[in-house]
Amino acid sequence: MKRLILRALPLATATLGGTLGYLQFTFPLWYPWPLLALFLTFTLAAFLFAKENKGVWMQTMTQMIPPAFFLLALGVSFLLVESIFVKWLITTLLFLTPLMSLELLYLAYFETFHYPVNGISRLNIAYIPAIAFLMAVSFNGLYVFLRLSSLYGLISFPIIIATLYFVTSHPTADVRHNTRWSMLGAMLGLQVAILVFILPVPLAVQGALAAILVSVPLRIRRYAYAPTPSKRHAWIEGSLAMIFFLTILLISPWA
């Protein structure tokens, strides 16, 4: 019976997420209670998985930090959503995020023969540029439209990026290595936050720049561990990232 409940948790939490997202858009004055309910439900589901695997309790909760941050970033972005398309997109993400993360967690612990290699780690890294995008858009939007102090972004960005860099480190990395990367994440997060607040470009452009700047060091870190991608691969990736970054700056309208 207990295993059946755990098996149903990913889909049940995802369905609740989509439903609460729809209710939030239908009844905007309920903000932030539906989103807070989803966050607490997701945390409880992760805790139940961790409880069943006491030997990896801390690892389980650590692996769920990136999707939890992504859910929080989606929650903050609700304050700036206007178009119907974006509303449905966020509602869909509120469904997919718990589904993917909890489903992979279940497979990793109970059906390892179906678990994709490094599935949770790869998904968590994929969350980071999305979190950076949403944070940049949300904090700057709240600063521009609601006159919220920029200190919220300047403080939150370094803390969140440092935490994400730490929890997505390679399994073989030692504490000193993780600490260095956390410090790098904090400094990078502060620089990105400052850049976001001073660049006179549209919100979507600020989000894209933040996502690129936060993602590049993560990809560079990958080259420190075997199997190491080839130099040709590194040149191609670096060139594409630079071209994408410069293209955004050159073709975007400046205020």
N, C-alpha and C positions, 0 to 999 in steps of 0.2 A: 504493500500500500504506500509506504514511504517513497519507494522508488518511482511509483506511478505519479505521485504528487510532484516529485522533482522533475520527472520527464515532462509534465504539463506546465511547469513554471515558465519556461521561455515564451511559449505561445500565449499563455495567460497574461503574463506581464506585458508582452507586446500589444495584445488586444486592448488591455487597459490603457496603455500609452496612447494608442490611436484614438480611443474613445475620449480620454481626458483632453487630448489635443483638440479634438472637434468641439468638446464642451467649452474649452477655453476661448475658442474663436466665436462660438455662438453666444457665450455670456462673458464678454470681456471684463465686466466688473468683478468677476470671481477671481481675477488674477491676484496672487500667484498660487492659490490653493490647489487647483487641479494639477499644476506642474509640480508643486511640492509633494502632492500625494504620489505622483508617478516616481519621483526621485526616491522617496522613502520606500516605496514598494520594490523598486529595483535594488536598493541597498539591502532590503530584507531578503530578497531572493538570493542575492550574492552571499549573504550571511548564512542562509540555509545550506547552500552548496559547500561553503567553507566548513560548516559544522559537521557535515558528513565526511569531511576529509581533514580531520584535525591535524594531521601531520603537515599539511600545506595551508594552514589557516591564513597565515600572513601573506603567503604568495597569492592566494585566491583574492583576498581583499585588495592587494596591490594591483593585480591584473584588472580589476574592475574600476580603478581610478580614472583612466582615460575615458571610458564610456560615461562614467558619472559626470565628469567635467563637460563632456559633449552635451549631455542632457541639460546641465545647468546653462551652458552657452545657448542652447536652443531656447531655454526658458527666458533668458534675458532678451534674446532677439525678438520675442513676441511683442515687445513694447514698440518695435519699429515697423512691424509688418503692415502693409497696406493692400497689396494685390492679392487676388484670390489664388493665383498660381502659387505664390510663396506660402500662403497659408496652408494649402494642401501639401506642398512640399515638406514643410516643417511637420505637419501631422503625420506624413508618411515616414519621416525620419524618427519621429517619436515611437512609431511602431517597429521600424526595422532595427533601431539601435539596441533595445533590450533583447529582441529576438536573436540577432546575430551573436551578441556577446554572451548571453546566457546559454544559447544553444552550443556554442563552441566550448563553453565551460563544462556543460554536461557531457559532451562527447569526450573531452579531455580526461574526465574522471571516471566515466562509467562505460563508454564505448570507444576505447582508444583505437580500435581497428578502423573506425570511421573518422577519426580526428585527423584533419589535414595538418601536416607538419608545420609547426610554428604558426598555427592559425591565429591564436589569440595575440601573439606578439605582432604579427603583420597587421592585424586589424587595429590594434592599439596605436601603432605608428601611423596608420592611415587616418586615425582620428585627429592627430595633432595639427596638420595644416587646416583641417576644417574648424577646429577649435580656435586657432589663431585668426582665421577669417571672420568667424562670428564675433569673437571678442573685439577685433579691430572695428568692425562695423557697428557693433552695439555700443561700446563705450564712447566712440566718437559721435555716434548718432545721439546718444543721450546728452553728450556735452553740447552739441550744436542746437538740438531742438528743445531739450528740457533744461539746459543750463546746469546740468549736473557737473560737479567739480571734476576736473581732469585727474585729480589725485586718486580717484577710484581706479582708473585705468593704469596710472603710473605705478600703483602699488600691486594691483591684481596681476598684471601682465608678467612681471618678473617672478612672482611666487608660483603662478600656474605653469609657466613654461619650465621653470627649474624643476618643479615636481614631475612634470611629464617627461623631461629628459632623464630624470632619475629612475622612474618606474618602468621606462621602456629600454633600459640598458640591456646589454648582452648578458645572458645567464652566467657566462664565465668571468664577467668583469668583477674586479674587487671593489672594496669600499672606497679606496682612494680614487680609483678611476671614476666611479659614479659621482663622487663628491666634486671632482673637477668638472664633469659635464653639467652637474647641477649649477655650479657657479657660472659656467659659460651660459647656461640657459637663463639664469637670472639677469646677467649683464645684457644678453641679447634681447630678452623680453623688455627690459627697460629702454633699450635703444629703439626697438620696434614701436613701443608705446609712444615715445617722444616723436618719432618720425610720423606716426599716424596722426598725432594731434597737430603737427605743424604743416604737413603737406596739404596744400589747397586743391585737393582732387576729390572726385566723388567717393562716396562711402564704399562702393563695390571695388573701386581701384585700391583704396586703402586696405581693404580686406585681402585682396589678391597679393599685394606687396607683402603684407604681414605673413601670409601663408608661405610665400616663396622664401622669405628670409628665415623663417623658423624651420622650414623643411630641409634646406640645403645642408646645414650642419649634421642633421640626422642621417642624411644620405652619405656624407663624408665619413661619419662614424662607422658605417657599414663596411668600409674598405679596410678596417683594422682587424677584421676577423675572416677566417677561411670559411668557404671558398671565396677568395678575393676576386672581384670583377677585373677584367683586363684593363690595361691602360687606354686602349682604344675606346672601350665602353665608358671609362671615366671622362675622356675628352668629349665624347658625344654628349654625355649627360651634362657636363659643366657648360658646354657651349649652348645647349638648348636652354638651360636655366638662365644663363646670361642674356641670351636673345629674348627670351620671354619677359624677363625683368625690364630690359631696356625698351622693348616694344610697348609694354604697358605704360611706361613713363612718357614715351614719345607721342603716342597716339591718344592719350587720355586728355580730356579738357581740363585746363587749369583755371582756377577762379582768379 
